[in-house]
């Protein structure tokens, strides 16, 4: 396997684990857990784009599963319609659902972004910075050499 495919496979495995941890925390009442899990994803995953995707997806999945199961089990249309009316969107039951999922997505995304940005503080770069040798240029200008 090429290294890029290996990193992508590791990111997919990490995303599954992160979503499971976030979902478990959400079911236990820790709705904010998508942020620290995204933070860990940003620190652990090597590429920022995969870390951001993993954080956003883990937050989105973790907030979608309980909302969907509650919808199937109890039916949230009346609750969603009343919430939409309070918000000023009469008859638009999907807006509260979409905003709820957006909150989960943003919690994971912002956590992953912060972790990815702070990665160098937690884990330094792989190798030391090599100083280039000081090479001075020799001037061979005929006008300057005659004086």
PEGIZI-V647983 format. One record per run of one state. SS is the DSSP state (A for helix, B for strand, O for the rest). FROM is the first residue (numbers start at 0). TO is the last residue. If there is no record, write none. Layout:
BEGIN
SS|FROM|TO + SS|FROM|TO
END
This chain:
BEGIN
O|0|1 + A|2|26 + O|27|31 + A|32|43 + O|44|46 + A|47|73 + O|74|75 + A|76|86 + O|87|91 + A|92|116 + O|117|117 + A|118|121 + O|122|140 + A|141|145 + O|146|146
END
